[in-house]
Amino acid sequence: MATYFARRANKVIKIGDDLLEKYIAQGYSITDAGGNVIKKGTPTSANQLTAEYKKQEAEIASLKAENSALKAEVKALKSEIVKIKSETPVSAEPKQPARKKKQVTSDEEVKE
């Protein structure tokens, strides 16, 4: 059984595997012995919820900006493809090498 720490505000509680979900539901963040966050707790106060909301809004805004930049890049690449296709002639059929005709000798004509 591994040992974890439940942290919320200035409270730190040493817990085992069996109590992880209980403390997460109460808003505690679970960390390992090194202080690395294993699972973030559910926000329980209005201040926590407001901070989480603002963080999510900022992330959404940055993702929207990235999305519009990527859409512009895709549009530019599509127009470049169309330009390249219009500049290069496209033949309907690929050219086949000419076949050599077999010369028929008089002996072969007789056999057939």
N, C-alpha and C positions, 0 to 999 in steps of 0.2 A: 504494500500500500504506500503510495507516494504521499509526500507532505506538500501541501500548498498553503498559500496565505491569502486570506480574504481581506481586501482593502477597500475602505470607504471613508472619505474625508481624512481624519487623523486616526481612524481605528484600523488595527491590524490584528487579525485572528488567525491562528494556526489551525488548519483543518485537514481532513483526509479526503480521499476520493468520494466517499459516500455522501458527503455534505456539499459537494460542488454546486449542484443545481439549486439547492435550497438558498445558498448565499447569493448566487447569481440573480435569482428571482427577487431577492431583497435589495438589490442594487449594488452589491459588492463586486469589485473586479477581482478576478482570481489571478495570482501571480505565482511563479515558482520561487525557489530559494534565491535565485540570482536577481529577482525583481522584474523579470520579463513577464509581460501580461499574457496570460494563457487565454482568458475569456473575459470580455468586458461585461460588466454588470448592467442590468436594465436600469435606466434612469428612473428615479422615484420622485424627485422634487421638481417644482416648477422651474427653478433655476437650471437644473440639469437638463430638463426637456428643452428649455429655450436655447441653451448653449448647443445642444445636439441639433436643434432645428436650424440654427444659424450656420453651423458647420455643414449640414446637408445642403442648405441653400447655396453656400459658396462652392461646394463641390458640383452641384447641378449647373451653376453658371459657368464654371470652367469647362465642364463636359460639353455644354451647349456651344461654347466658343470653339472648342476643339472639333466638334462635329461640323460646324459651319465651315471651318478651315478645310477639313477633309472633303466635304462636299464640293468646295470650290476647286480643290486639287483634282478630284475625280472628273469634274466638268472640263477642266483644262486638258487633262489627259485624253478624254474622249474626243475633244475637238482636235487634238494633235493626231490621234489615230485616224480620224476622218480625213484630215489634211494629207497624211501620208498615203492613205489608200487612194485618194483622188490623184495624187501625183504619179503613182506607179501603175503602169498598164497591167491589167489582169487578163490573161488569155483564158478562153473558155475551156480549152483542153490542153493538157500538158503535151509537149512535143515528144513523139515517140521516135526512136532511132529508126532509120530506114532499114528494112529487112533485105537481106541479100537473096536474090532469086537463085534457086538451085538450077544449075545448067543440066539439062537432060541430055544424056548421051544416047546414042543409038542402041546400045546394049540394054539400057534401062527401059527404053520404050518397048523393046521386045518382051521383056520380063513381065510387064504390066498387062 
